[in-house]
């Protein structure tokens, strides 16, 4: 799995991935509902184009990485947000030299994800590029299908299935 020969250096795949990542970042930062709908449609269309561009095995690999690693990064963010809202660290924990608040951690994860979506280069990041894309998809799904998590263990490996309710 770590050494799968995904076409990271394919000019067409690199270009499509770059457009896809940028569109996802734009959709996540859009607050206006009508503009968001347009951005969402563009993202989903571009995602389908990437799928058609890849071989079935390459797409399975991409999907698995988005589902497994990308949604893991999304989960780190969600847990940090939840902990920031619901958990008060002990005085001893708070006094540790390297203490970082859960709110700060959540903010860092979100900032890194948004930045990577607009700047990452597939050929440089390789499979790690899928982490931000998958995390971004989790955040996007929170907006368009808030109950998507209930399908995580039912519709495994293909995050795009979680969007199907909104179409």
Beta strands, then each sheet from edge to edge (+ up, - down):
end
